[in-house]
Amino acid sequence: MIGEIKAKIIKPARVVTPQCCAPVEPPTKATMWRRDRYLKLRPSFNPDACQRESTVEIDGKPYCRLHAGGLALDKWLKGELVEKGQS
Ligand SMILES: [Zn+2]
């Protein structure tokens, strides 16, 4: 008799999200290098923007966690975010 002892692990399906829209400055010494390289690697992505996929949306724009974190911190320091639970 054949019986299953441990359930087979099924990976969740990959969720495709839009590219992070944060602009990224090219390297100062080889300005075209970044653009050429990323255009080859991911032709559907904008080579002048961050190459990560987005995980959050801020003000209607998609951002990866790295850039969203910086943006959220800027908003926090400007007082645009309100601490939850305070009344
Ligand atoms: Zn990003």
PDB file of the backbone (N, CA, C, O) and the ligand in Angstrom, with CONECT records:
HET     ZN  A 101       1
ATOM      1  N   MET A   1       0.841  -1.200   0.000  1.00  0.00           N
ATOM      2  CA  MET A   1       0.000   0.000   0.000  1.00  0.00           C
ATOM      3  C   MET A   1       0.878   1.253   0.000  1.00  0.00           C
ATOM      4  O   MET A   1       1.904   1.305   0.679  1.00  0.00           O
ATOM      5  N   ILE A   2       0.471   2.233  -0.752  1.00  0.00           N
ATOM      6  CA  ILE A   2       1.207   3.493  -0.830  1.00  0.00           C
ATOM      7  C   ILE A   2       0.357   4.600  -0.220  1.00  0.00           C
ATOM      8  O   ILE A   2      -0.771   4.851  -0.646  1.00  0.00           O
ATOM      9  N   GLY A   3       0.918   5.244   0.774  1.00  0.00           N
ATOM     10  CA  GLY A   3       0.177   6.336   1.407  1.00  0.00           C
ATOM     11  C   GLY A   3       1.014   7.592   1.489  1.00  0.00           C
ATOM     12  O   GLY A   3       2.239   7.518   1.574  1.00  0.00           O
ATOM     13  N   GLU A   4       0.373   8.735   1.465  1.00  0.00           N
ATOM     14  CA  GLU A   4       1.092  10.007   1.531  1.00  0.00           C
ATOM     15  C   GLU A   4       1.264  10.405   2.987  1.00  0.00           C
ATOM     16  O   GLU A   4       0.291  10.460   3.739  1.00  0.00           O
ATOM     17  N   ILE A   5       2.497  10.683   3.385  1.00  0.00           N
ATOM     18  CA  ILE A   5       2.771  11.084   4.760  1.00  0.00           C
ATOM     19  C   ILE A   5       2.848  12.611   4.855  1.00  0.00           C
ATOM     20  O   ILE A   5       2.322  13.225   5.782  1.00  0.00           O
ATOM     21  N   LYS A   6       3.513  13.190   3.878  1.00  0.00           N
ATOM     22  CA  LYS A   6       3.713  14.639   3.901  1.00  0.00           C
ATOM     23  C   LYS A   6       3.120  15.236   2.635  1.00  0.00           C
ATOM     24  O   LYS A   6       3.380  14.749   1.535  1.00  0.00           O
ATOM     25  N   ALA A   7       2.339  16.269   2.783  1.00  0.00           N
ATOM     26  CA  ALA A   7       1.721  16.904   1.618  1.00  0.00           C
ATOM     27  C   ALA A   7       2.795  17.551   0.754  1.00  0.00           C
ATOM     28  O   ALA A   7       3.770  18.102   1.264  1.00  0.00           O
ATOM     29  N   LYS A   8       2.607  17.478  -0.551  1.00  0.00           N
ATOM     30  CA  LYS A   8       3.550  18.075  -1.492  1.00  0.00           C
ATOM     31  C   LYS A   8       3.466  19.603  -1.379  1.00  0.00           C
ATOM     32  O   LYS A   8       2.377  20.175  -1.334  1.00  0.00           O
ATOM     33  N   ILE A   9       4.626  20.242  -1.336  1.00  0.00           N
ATOM     34  CA  ILE A   9       4.637  21.704  -1.214  1.00  0.00           C
ATOM     35  C   ILE A   9       4.416  22.318  -2.596  1.00  0.00           C
ATOM     36  O   ILE A   9       5.152  22.037  -3.542  1.00  0.00           O
ATOM     37  N   ILE A  10       3.407  23.144  -2.688  1.00  0.00           N
ATOM     38  CA  ILE A  10       3.104  23.804  -3.963  1.00  0.00           C
ATOM     39  C   ILE A  10       3.446  25.282  -3.822  1.00  0.00           C
ATOM     40  O   ILE A  10       2.917  25.982  -2.959  1.00  0.00           O
ATOM     41  N   LYS A  11       4.349  25.739  -4.695  1.00  0.00           N
ATOM     42  CA  LYS A  11       4.738  27.144  -4.647  1.00  0.00           C
ATOM     43  C   LYS A  11       3.590  28.013  -5.134  1.00  0.00           C
ATOM     44  O   LYS A  11       2.919  27.659  -6.103  1.00  0.00           O
ATOM     45  N   PRO A  12       3.352  29.140  -4.484  1.00  0.00           N
ATOM     46  CA  PRO A  12       2.310  30.040  -4.986  1.00  0.00           C
ATOM     47  C   PRO A  12       2.699  30.600  -6.356  1.00  0.00           C
ATOM     48  O   PRO A  12       3.882  30.783  -6.644  1.00  0.00           O
ATOM     49  N   ALA A  13       1.719  30.863  -7.179  1.00  0.00           N
ATOM     50  CA  ALA A  13       1.996  31.383  -8.521  1.00  0.00           C
ATOM     51  C   ALA A  13       2.634  32.766  -8.418  1.00  0.00           C
ATOM     52  O   ALA A  13       2.300  33.557  -7.535  1.00  0.00           O
ATOM     53  N   ARG A  14       3.547  33.038  -9.328  1.00  0.00           N
ATOM     54  CA  ARG A  14       4.244  34.323  -9.340  1.00  0.00           C
ATOM     55  C   ARG A  14       3.268  35.436  -9.716  1.00  0.00           C
ATOM     56  O   ARG A  14       2.497  35.312 -10.668  1.00  0.00           O
ATOM     57  N   VAL A  15       3.316  36.512  -8.958  1.00  0.00           N
ATOM     58  CA  VAL A  15       2.460  37.659  -9.242  1.00  0.00           C
ATOM     59  C   VAL A  15       3.301  38.701  -9.973  1.00  0.00           C
ATOM     60  O   VAL A  15       4.308  39.178  -9.450  1.00  0.00           O
ATOM     61  N   VAL A  16       2.881  39.042 -11.169  1.00  0.00           N
ATOM     62  CA  VAL A  16       3.627  40.025 -11.952  1.00  0.00           C
ATOM     63  C   VAL A  16       3.041  41.407 -11.676  1.00  0.00           C
ATOM     64  O   VAL A  16       1.842  41.637 -11.835  1.00  0.00           O
ATOM     65  N   THR A  17       3.911  42.315 -11.262  1.00  0.00           N
ATOM     66  CA  THR A  17       3.474  43.679 -10.959  1.00  0.00           C
ATOM     67  C   THR A  17       4.225  44.652 -11.860  1.00  0.00           C
ATOM     68  O   THR A  17       5.253  44.288 -12.431  1.00  0.00           O
ATOM     69  N   PRO A  18       3.733  45.884 -12.000  1.00  0.00           N
ATOM     70  CA  PRO A  18       4.433  46.849 -12.859  1.00  0.00           C
ATOM     71  C   PRO A  18       5.817  47.188 -12.319  1.00  0.00           C
ATOM     72  O   PRO A  18       6.098  46.977 -11.139  1.00  0.00           O
ATOM     73  N   GLN A  19       6.665  47.707 -13.172  1.00  0.00           N
ATOM     74  CA  GLN A  19       8.015  48.130 -12.791  1.00  0.00           C
ATOM     75  C   GLN A  19       7.934  49.292 -11.808  1.00  0.00           C
ATOM     76  O   GLN A  19       7.047  50.141 -11.901  1.00  0.00           O
ATOM     77  N   CYS A  20       8.872  49.318 -10.869  1.00  0.00           N
ATOM     78  CA  CYS A  20       8.994  50.448  -9.946  1.00  0.00           C
ATOM     79  C   CYS A  20       9.253  51.697 -10.781  1.00  0.00           C
ATOM     80  O   CYS A  20      10.071  51.665 -11.700  1.00  0.00           O
ATOM     81  N   CYS A  21       8.565  52.797 -10.474  1.00  0.00           N
ATOM     82  CA  CYS A  21       8.663  53.978 -11.339  1.00  0.00           C
ATOM     83  C   CYS A  21       9.710  54.978 -10.859  1.00  0.00           C
ATOM     84  O   CYS A  21       9.826  56.065 -11.425  1.00  0.00           O
ATOM     85  N   ALA A  22      10.481  54.628  -9.818  1.00  0.00           N
ATOM     86  CA  ALA A  22      11.472  55.571  -9.303  1.00  0.00           C
ATOM     87  C   ALA A  22      12.581  55.791 -10.322  1.00  0.00           C
ATOM     88  O   ALA A  22      13.186  54.826 -10.789  1.00  0.00           O
ATOM     89  N   PRO A  23      12.863  57.067 -10.681  1.00  0.00           N
ATOM     90  CA  PRO A  23      13.952  57.320 -11.630  1.00  0.00           C
ATOM     91  C   PRO A  23      15.304  57.028 -10.994  1.00  0.00           C
ATOM     92  O   PRO A  23      15.505  57.296  -9.810  1.00  0.00           O
ATOM     93  N   VAL A  24      16.230  56.480 -11.776  1.00  0.00           N
ATOM     94  CA  VAL A  24      17.566  56.167 -11.272  1.00  0.00           C
ATOM     95  C   VAL A  24      18.583  56.898 -12.144  1.00  0.00           C
ATOM     96  O   VAL A  24      18.539  56.813 -13.371  1.00  0.00           O
ATOM     97  N   GLU A  25      19.491  57.610 -11.502  1.00  0.00           N
ATOM     98  CA  GLU A  25      20.524  58.347 -12.226  1.00  0.00           C
ATOM     99  C   GLU A  25      21.521  57.369 -12.836  1.00  0.00           C
ATOM    100  O   GLU A  25      21.895  56.391 -12.188  1.00  0.00           O
ATOM    101  N   PRO A  26      21.962  57.614 -14.080  1.00  0.00           N
ATOM    102  CA  PRO A  26      22.993  56.739 -14.666  1.00  0.00           C
ATOM    103  C   PRO A  26      24.323  56.956 -13.970  1.00  0.00           C
ATOM    104  O   PRO A  26      24.526  58.001 -13.352  1.00  0.00           O
ATOM    105  N   PRO A  27      25.252  55.978 -14.054  1.00  0.00           N
ATOM    106  CA  PRO A  27      26.573  56.172 -13.453  1.00  0.00           C
ATOM    107  C   PRO A  27      27.235  57.398 -14.084  1.00  0.00           C
ATOM    108  O   PRO A  27      27.082  57.632 -15.283  1.00  0.00           O
ATOM    109  N   THR A  28      27.960  58.172 -13.301  1.00  0.00           N
ATOM    110  CA  THR A  28      28.497  59.442 -13.811  1.00  0.00           C
ATOM    111  C   THR A  28      29.557  59.257 -14.887  1.00  0.00           C
ATOM    112  O   THR A  28      29.687  60.114 -15.761  1.00  0.00           O
ATOM    113  N   LYS A  29      30.332  58.150 -14.851  1.00  0.00           N
ATOM    114  CA  LYS A  29      31.431  58.010 -15.814  1.00  0.00           C
ATOM    115  C   LYS A  29      31.021  57.306 -17.105  1.00  0.00           C
ATOM    116  O   LYS A  29      31.652  57.506 -18.142  1.00  0.00           O
ATOM    117  N   ALA A  30      29.986  56.495 -17.055  1.00  0.00           N
ATOM    118  CA  ALA A  30      29.540  55.787 -18.256  1.00  0.00           C
ATOM    119  C   ALA A  30      28.026  55.917 -18.353  1.00  0.00           C
ATOM    120  O   ALA A  30      27.283  55.000 -18.003  1.00  0.00           O
ATOM    121  N   THR A  31      27.590  57.064 -18.830  1.00  0.00           N
ATOM    122  CA  THR A  31      26.172  57.391 -18.763  1.00  0.00           C
ATOM    123  C   THR A  31      25.286  56.452 -19.582  1.00  0.00           C
ATOM    124  O   THR A  31      24.133  56.225 -19.214  1.00  0.00           O
ATOM    125  N   MET A  32      25.808  55.896 -20.695  1.00  0.00           N
ATOM    126  CA  MET A  32      24.971  55.040 -21.532  1.00  0.00           C
ATOM    127  C   MET A  32      25.030  53.570 -21.125  1.00  0.00           C
ATOM    128  O   MET A  32      24.231  52.757 -21.591  1.00  0.00           O
ATOM    129  N   TRP A  33      25.968  53.239 -20.264  1.00  0.00           N
ATOM    130  CA  TRP A  33      26.149  51.842 -19.897  1.00  0.00           C
ATOM    131  C   TRP A  33      24.888  51.244 -19.289  1.00  0.00           C
ATOM    132  O   TRP A  33      24.429  50.181 -19.709  1.00  0.00           O
ATOM    133  N   ARG A  34      24.342  51.924 -18.312  1.00  0.00           N
ATOM    134  CA  ARG A  34      23.175  51.417 -17.611  1.00  0.00           C
ATOM    135  C   ARG A  34      21.996  51.244 -18.567  1.00  0.00           C
ATOM    136  O   ARG A  34      21.327  50.210 -18.562  1.00  0.00           O
ATOM    137  N   ARG A  35      21.751  52.261 -19.381  1.00  0.00           N
ATOM    138  CA  ARG A  35      20.629  52.233 -20.332  1.00  0.00           C
ATOM    139  C   ARG A  35      20.769  51.059 -21.312  1.00  0.00           C
ATOM    140  O   ARG A  35      19.805  50.328 -21.538  1.00  0.00           O
ATOM    141  N   ASP A  36      21.962  50.875 -21.896  1.00  0.00           N
ATOM    142  CA  ASP A  36      22.193  49.789 -22.871  1.00  0.00           C
ATOM    143  C   ASP A  36      22.011  48.427 -22.214  1.00  0.00           C
ATOM    144  O   ASP A  36      21.355  47.541 -22.762  1.00  0.00           O
ATOM    145  N   ARG A  37      22.601  48.274 -21.033  1.00  0.00           N
ATOM    146  CA  ARG A  37      22.558  46.977 -20.352  1.00  0.00           C
ATOM    147  C   ARG A  37      21.138  46.583 -19.977  1.00  0.00           C
ATOM    148  O   ARG A  37      20.718  45.456 -20.240  1.00  0.00           O
ATOM    149  N   TYR A  38      20.402  47.491 -19.371  1.00  0.00           N
ATOM    150  CA  TYR A  38      19.066  47.155 -18.902  1.00  0.00           C
ATOM    151  C   TYR A  38      18.059  47.043 -20.040  1.00  0.00           C
ATOM    152  O   TYR A  38      17.065  46.327 -19.924  1.00  0.00           O
ATOM    153  N   LEU A  39      18.315  47.752 -21.144  1.00  0.00           N
ATOM    154  CA  LEU A  39      17.436  47.584 -22.307  1.00  0.00           C
ATOM    155  C   LEU A  39      17.559  46.165 -22.858  1.00  0.00           C
ATOM    156  O   LEU A  39      16.581  45.587 -23.330  1.00  0.00           O
ATOM    157  N   LYS A  40      18.790  45.602 -22.792  1.00  0.00           N
ATOM    158  CA  LYS A  40      19.023  44.237 -23.270  1.00  0.00           C
ATOM    159  C   LYS A  40      18.416  43.216 -22.314  1.00  0.00           C
ATOM    160  O   LYS A  40      17.787  42.249 -22.744  1.00  0.00           O
ATOM    161  N   LEU A  41      18.609  43.439 -21.016  1.00  0.00           N
ATOM    162  CA  LEU A  41      18.144  42.471 -20.019  1.00  0.00           C
ATOM    163  C   LEU A  41      16.621  42.394 -19.937  1.00  0.00           C
ATOM    164  O   LEU A  41      16.044  41.308 -19.881  1.00  0.00           O
ATOM    165  N   ARG A  42      15.978  43.569 -19.932  1.00  0.00           N
ATOM    166  CA  ARG A  42      14.515  43.608 -19.778  1.00  0.00           C
ATOM    167  C   ARG A  42      13.956  44.645 -20.734  1.00  0.00           C
ATOM    168  O   ARG A  42      13.714  45.788 -20.347  1.00  0.00           O
ATOM    169  N   PRO A  43      13.747  44.241 -22.003  1.00  0.00           N
ATOM    170  CA  PRO A  43      13.308  45.209 -23.018  1.00  0.00           C
ATOM    171  C   PRO A  43      11.973  45.877 -22.692  1.00  0.00           C
ATOM    172  O   PRO A  43      11.701  46.979 -23.170  1.00  0.00           O
ATOM    173  N   SER A  44      11.139  45.223 -21.883  1.00  0.00           N
ATOM    174  CA  SER A  44       9.825  45.806 -21.600  1.00  0.00           C
ATOM    175  C   SER A  44       9.882  46.847 -20.480  1.00  0.00           C
ATOM    176  O   SER A  44       8.907  47.559 -20.240  1.00  0.00           O
ATOM    177  N   PHE A  45      11.027  46.932 -19.798  1.00  0.00           N
ATOM    178  CA  PHE A  45      11.162  47.872 -18.687  1.00  0.00           C
ATOM    179  C   PHE A  45      11.803  49.170 -19.154  1.00  0.00           C
ATOM    180  O   PHE A  45      12.604  49.171 -20.089  1.00  0.00           O
ATOM    181  N   ASN A  46      11.457  50.259 -18.514  1.00  0.00           N
ATOM    182  CA  ASN A  46      12.086  51.550 -18.775  1.00  0.00           C
ATOM    183  C   ASN A  46      13.500  51.517 -18.190  1.00  0.00           C
ATOM    184  O   ASN A  46      13.654  51.352 -16.980  1.00  0.00           O
ATOM    185  N   PRO A  47      14.551  51.673 -19.034  1.00  0.00           N
ATOM    186  CA  PRO A  47      15.929  51.552 -18.530  1.00  0.00           C
ATOM    187  C   PRO A  47      16.352  52.699 -17.617  1.00  0.00           C
ATOM    188  O   PRO A  47      17.347  52.586 -16.902  1.00  0.00           O
ATOM    189  N   ASP A  48      15.610  53.792 -17.634  1.00  0.00           N
ATOM    190  CA  ASP A  48      15.963  54.937 -16.794  1.00  0.00           C
ATOM    191  C   ASP A  48      15.315  54.875 -15.414  1.00  0.00           C
ATOM    192  O   ASP A  48      15.569  55.726 -14.561  1.00  0.00           O
ATOM    193  N   ALA A  49      14.487  53.873 -15.205  1.00  0.00           N
ATOM    194  CA  ALA A  49      13.830  53.739 -13.895  1.00  0.00           C
ATOM    195  C   ALA A  49      14.390  52.519 -13.181  1.00  0.00           C
ATOM    196  O   ALA A  49      15.116  51.714 -13.764  1.00  0.00           O
ATOM    197  N   CYS A  50      14.037  52.398 -11.906  1.00  0.00           N
ATOM    198  CA  CYS A  50      14.445  51.256 -11.087  1.00  0.00           C
ATOM    199  C   CYS A  50      14.008  49.955 -11.774  1.00  0.00           C
ATOM    200  O   CYS A  50      12.917  49.899 -12.341  1.00  0.00           O
ATOM    201  N   GLN A  51      14.837  48.920 -11.731  1.00  0.00           N
ATOM    202  CA  GLN A  51      14.559  47.668 -12.445  1.00  0.00           C
ATOM    203  C   GLN A  51      13.798  46.639 -11.613  1.00  0.00           C
ATOM    204  O   GLN A  51      13.564  45.523 -12.076  1.00  0.00           O
ATOM    205  N   ARG A  52      13.414  46.998 -10.409  1.00  0.00           N
ATOM    206  CA  ARG A  52      12.666  46.055  -9.585  1.00  0.00           C
ATOM    207  C   ARG A  52      11.183  46.105  -9.920  1.00  0.00           C
ATOM    208  O   ARG A  52      10.682  47.090 -10.463  1.00  0.00           O
ATOM    209  N   GLU A  53      10.496  45.024  -9.586  1.00  0.00           N
ATOM    210  CA  GLU A  53       9.047  45.024  -9.739  1.00  0.00           C
ATOM    211  C   GLU A  53       8.448  45.709  -8.522  1.00  0.00           C
ATOM    212  O   GLU A  53       9.017  45.682  -7.430  1.00  0.00           O
ATOM    213  N   SER A  54       7.300  46.319  -8.726  1.00  0.00           N
ATOM    214  CA  SER A  54       6.683  47.072  -7.631  1.00  0.00           C
ATOM    215  C   SER A  54       6.002  46.137  -6.640  1.00  0.00           C
ATOM    216  O   SER A  54       5.533  45.054  -6.990  1.00  0.00           O
ATOM    217  N   THR A  55       5.964  46.594  -5.390  1.00  0.00           N
ATOM    218  CA  THR A  55       5.244  45.836  -4.365  1.00  0.00           C
ATOM    219  C   THR A  55       4.201  46.711  -3.681  1.00  0.00           C
ATOM    220  O   THR A  55       3.256  46.195  -3.084  1.00  0.00           O
ATOM    221  N   VAL A  56       4.359  48.011  -3.760  1.00  0.00           N
ATOM    222  CA  VAL A  56       3.382  48.911  -3.140  1.00  0.00           C
ATOM    223  C   VAL A  56       3.047  50.048  -4.096  1.00  0.00           C
ATOM    224  O   VAL A  56       3.747  50.294  -5.078  1.00  0.00           O
ATOM    225  N   GLU A  57       1.944  50.738  -3.771  1.00  0.00           N
ATOM    226  CA  GLU A  57       1.521  51.874  -4.574  1.00  0.00           C
ATOM    227  C   GLU A  57       1.435  53.085  -3.668  1.00  0.00           C
ATOM    228  O   GLU A  57       0.779  53.037  -2.627  1.00  0.00           O
ATOM    229  N   ILE A  58       2.095  54.176  -4.053  1.00  0.00           N
ATOM    230  CA  ILE A  58       2.024  55.412  -3.276  1.00  0.00           C
ATOM    231  C   ILE A  58       1.545  56.516  -4.204  1.00  0.00           C
ATOM    232  O   ILE A  58       2.139  56.751  -5.256  1.00  0.00           O
ATOM    233  N   ASP A  59       0.480  57.187  -3.818  1.00  0.00           N
ATOM    234  CA  ASP A  59      -0.136  58.241  -4.633  1.00  0.00           C
ATOM    235  C   ASP A  59      -0.401  57.761  -6.064  1.00  0.00           C
ATOM    236  O   ASP A  59      -0.239  58.526  -7.015  1.00  0.00           O
ATOM    237  N   GLY A  60      -0.801  56.513  -6.214  1.00  0.00           N
ATOM    238  CA  GLY A  60      -1.173  55.980  -7.519  1.00  0.00           C
ATOM    239  C   GLY A  60      -0.012  55.492  -8.363  1.00  0.00           C
ATOM    240  O   GLY A  60      -0.225  55.048  -9.492  1.00  0.00           O
ATOM    241  N   LYS A  61       1.225  55.560  -7.845  1.00  0.00           N
ATOM    242  CA  LYS A  61       2.386  55.113  -8.619  1.00  0.00           C
ATOM    243  C   LYS A  61       2.990  53.858  -8.000  1.00  0.00           C
ATOM    244  O   LYS A  61       3.038  53.736  -6.776  1.00  0.00           O
ATOM    245  N   PRO A  62       3.457  52.915  -8.838  1.00  0.00           N
ATOM    246  CA  PRO A  62       4.031  51.673  -8.304  1.00  0.00           C
ATOM    247  C   PRO A  62       5.488  51.857  -7.859  1.00  0.00           C
ATOM    248  O   PRO A  62       6.284  52.480  -8.562  1.00  0.00           O
ATOM    249  N   TYR A  63       5.825  51.313  -6.697  1.00  0.00           N
ATOM    250  CA  TYR A  63       7.205  51.380  -6.189  1.00  0.00           C
ATOM    251  C   TYR A  63       7.623  50.036  -5.607  1.00  0.00           C
ATOM    252  O   TYR A  63       6.800  49.281  -5.089  1.00  0.00           O
ATOM    253  N   CYS A  64       8.941  49.750  -5.704  1.00  0.00           N
ATOM    254  CA  CYS A  64       9.487  48.601  -4.999  1.00  0.00           C
ATOM    255  C   CYS A  64       9.612  48.984  -3.530  1.00  0.00           C
ATOM    256  O   CYS A  64       9.462  50.155  -3.180  1.00  0.00           O
ATOM    257  N   ARG A  65       9.884  48.017  -2.676  1.00  0.00           N
ATOM    258  CA  ARG A  65       9.947  48.307  -1.241  1.00  0.00           C
ATOM    259  C   ARG A  65      11.073  49.289  -0.912  1.00  0.00           C
ATOM    260  O   ARG A  65      10.921  50.129  -0.026  1.00  0.00           O
ATOM    261  N   LEU A  66      12.190  49.189  -1.614  1.00  0.00           N
ATOM    262  CA  LEU A  66      13.323  50.075  -1.356  1.00  0.00           C
ATOM    263  C   LEU A  66      12.946  51.538  -1.587  1.00  0.00           C
ATOM    264  O   LEU A  66      13.136  52.381  -0.710  1.00  0.00           O
ATOM    265  N   HIS A  67      12.414  51.830  -2.763  1.00  0.00           N
ATOM    266  CA  HIS A  67      12.076  53.213  -3.075  1.00  0.00           C
ATOM    267  C   HIS A  67      10.830  53.688  -2.322  1.00  0.00           C
ATOM    268  O   HIS A  67      10.724  54.866  -1.977  1.00  0.00           O
ATOM    269  N   ALA A  68       9.898  52.783  -2.070  1.00  0.00           N
ATOM    270  CA  ALA A  68       8.708  53.148  -1.299  1.00  0.00           C
ATOM    271  C   ALA A  68       9.107  53.534   0.115  1.00  0.00           C
ATOM    272  O   ALA A  68       8.518  54.438   0.707  1.00  0.00           O
ATOM    273  N   GLY A  69      10.111  52.848   0.659  1.00  0.00           N
ATOM    274  CA  GLY A  69      10.564  53.136   2.012  1.00  0.00           C
ATOM    275  C   GLY A  69      11.106  54.550   2.120  1.00  0.00           C
ATOM    276  O   GLY A  69      10.783  55.274   3.061  1.00  0.00           O
ATOM    277  N   GLY A  70      11.930  54.943   1.156  1.00  0.00           N
ATOM    278  CA  GLY A  70      12.495  56.293   1.147  1.00  0.00           C
ATOM    279  C   GLY A  70      11.411  57.343   1.008  1.00  0.00           C
ATOM    280  O   GLY A  70      11.430  58.383   1.667  1.00  0.00           O
ATOM    281  N   LEU A  71      10.461  57.040   0.127  1.00  0.00           N
ATOM    282  CA  LEU A  71       9.359  57.972  -0.115  1.00  0.00           C
ATOM    283  C   LEU A  71       8.483  58.125   1.124  1.00  0.00           C
ATOM    284  O   LEU A  71       8.057  59.225   1.474  1.00  0.00           O
ATOM    285  N   ALA A  72       8.225  56.992   1.777  1.00  0.00           N
ATOM    286  CA  ALA A  72       7.401  57.012   2.985  1.00  0.00           C
ATOM    287  C   ALA A  72       8.113  57.798   4.091  1.00  0.00           C
ATOM    288  O   ALA A  72       7.474  58.530   4.847  1.00  0.00           O
ATOM    289  N   LEU A  73       9.435  57.644   4.183  1.00  0.00           N
ATOM    290  CA  LEU A  73      10.199  58.375   5.190  1.00  0.00           C
ATOM    291  C   LEU A  73      10.142  59.884   4.910  1.00  0.00           C
ATOM    292  O   LEU A  73       9.960  60.684   5.828  1.00  0.00           O
ATOM    293  N   ASP A  74      10.298  60.261   3.637  1.00  0.00           N
ATOM    294  CA  ASP A  74      10.199  61.678   3.271  1.00  0.00           C
ATOM    295  C   ASP A  74       8.839  62.238   3.667  1.00  0.00           C
ATOM    296  O   ASP A  74       8.741  63.335   4.216  1.00  0.00           O
ATOM    297  N   LYS A  75       7.793  61.468   3.378  1.00  0.00           N
ATOM    298  CA  LYS A  75       6.440  61.916   3.706  1.00  0.00           C
ATOM    299  C   LYS A  75       6.270  62.039   5.225  1.00  0.00           C
ATOM    300  O   LYS A  75       5.642  62.972   5.726  1.00  0.00           O
ATOM    301  N   TRP A  76       6.844  61.080   5.932  1.00  0.00           N
ATOM    302  CA  TRP A  76       6.759  61.104   7.391  1.00  0.00           C
ATOM    303  C   TRP A  76       7.455  62.350   7.949  1.00  0.00           C
ATOM    304  O   TRP A  76       6.912  63.029   8.820  1.00  0.00           O
ATOM    305  N   LEU A  77       8.647  62.644   7.448  1.00  0.00           N
ATOM    306  CA  LEU A  77       9.401  63.793   7.950  1.00  0.00           C
ATOM    307  C   LEU A  77       8.717  65.114   7.612  1.00  0.00           C
ATOM    308  O   LEU A  77       8.849  66.091   8.349  1.00  0.00           O
ATOM    309  N   LYS A  78       7.983  65.143   6.493  1.00  0.00           N
ATOM    310  CA  LYS A  78       7.249  66.360   6.122  1.00  0.00           C
ATOM    311  C   LYS A  78       5.936  66.478   6.895  1.00  0.00           C
ATOM    312  O   LYS A  78       5.233  67.484   6.794  1.00  0.00           O
ATOM    313  N   GLY A  79       5.616  65.438   7.666  1.00  0.00           N
ATOM    314  CA  GLY A  79       4.375  65.466   8.431  1.00  0.00           C
ATOM    315  C   GLY A  79       3.151  65.095   7.623  1.00  0.00           C
ATOM    316  O   GLY A  79       2.023  65.371   8.032  1.00  0.00           O
ATOM    317  N   GLU A  80       3.369  64.464   6.464  1.00  0.00           N
ATOM    318  CA  GLU A  80       2.231  64.096   5.616  1.00  0.00           C
ATOM    319  C   GLU A  80       1.567  62.793   6.051  1.00  0.00           C
ATOM    320  O   GLU A  80       0.465  62.469   5.608  1.00  0.00           O
ATOM    321  N   LEU A  81       2.243  62.056   6.918  1.00  0.00           N
ATOM    322  CA  LEU A  81       1.649  60.801   7.398  1.00  0.00           C
ATOM    323  C   LEU A  81       1.210  60.988   8.844  1.00  0.00           C
ATOM    324  O   LEU A  81       1.845  61.711   9.612  1.00  0.00           O
ATOM    325  N   VAL A  82       0.137  60.340   9.196  1.00  0.00           N
ATOM    326  CA  VAL A  82      -0.407  60.470  10.554  1.00  0.00           C
ATOM    327  C   VAL A  82      -0.237  59.151  11.269  1.00  0.00           C
ATOM    328  O   VAL A  82      -0.535  58.094  10.712  1.00  0.00           O
ATOM    329  N   GLU A  83       0.236  59.201  12.492  1.00  0.00           N
ATOM    330  CA  GLU A  83       0.427  57.995  13.278  1.00  0.00           C
ATOM    331  C   GLU A  83      -0.919  57.349  13.572  1.00  0.00           C
ATOM    332  O   GLU A  83      -1.869  58.017  13.982  1.00  0.00           O
ATOM    333  N   LYS A  84      -0.983  56.047  13.358  1.00  0.00           N
ATOM    334  CA  LYS A  84      -2.246  55.321  13.536  1.00  0.00           C
ATOM    335  C   LYS A  84      -2.540  55.157  15.030  1.00  0.00           C
ATOM    336  O   LYS A  84      -1.630  54.921  15.826  1.00  0.00           O
ATOM    337  N   GLY A  85      -3.787  55.280  15.393  1.00  0.00           N
ATOM    338  CA  GLY A  85      -4.168  55.038  16.767  1.00  0.00           C
ATOM    339  C   GLY A  85      -4.217  56.293  17.616  1.00  0.00           C
ATOM    340  O   GLY A  85      -4.658  56.250  18.765  1.00  0.00           O
ATOM    341  N   GLN A  86      -3.769  57.409  17.064  1.00  0.00           N
ATOM    342  CA  GLN A  86      -3.846  58.664  17.828  1.00  0.00           C
ATOM    343  C   GLN A  86      -5.110  59.400  17.452  1.00  0.00           C
ATOM    344  O   GLN A  86      -5.494  59.449  16.284  1.00  0.00           O
ATOM    345  N   SER A  87      -5.751  59.969  18.450  1.00  0.00           N
ATOM    346  CA  SER A  87      -6.977  60.707  18.147  1.00  0.00           C
ATOM    347  C   SER A  87      -6.980  62.077  18.816  1.00  0.00           C
ATOM    348  O   SER A  87      -7.938  62.835  18.667  1.00  0.00           O
TER     349      SER A  87
HETATM  350 ZN    ZN A 101      12.536  50.864  -6.995  1.00  0.00          ZN2+
END
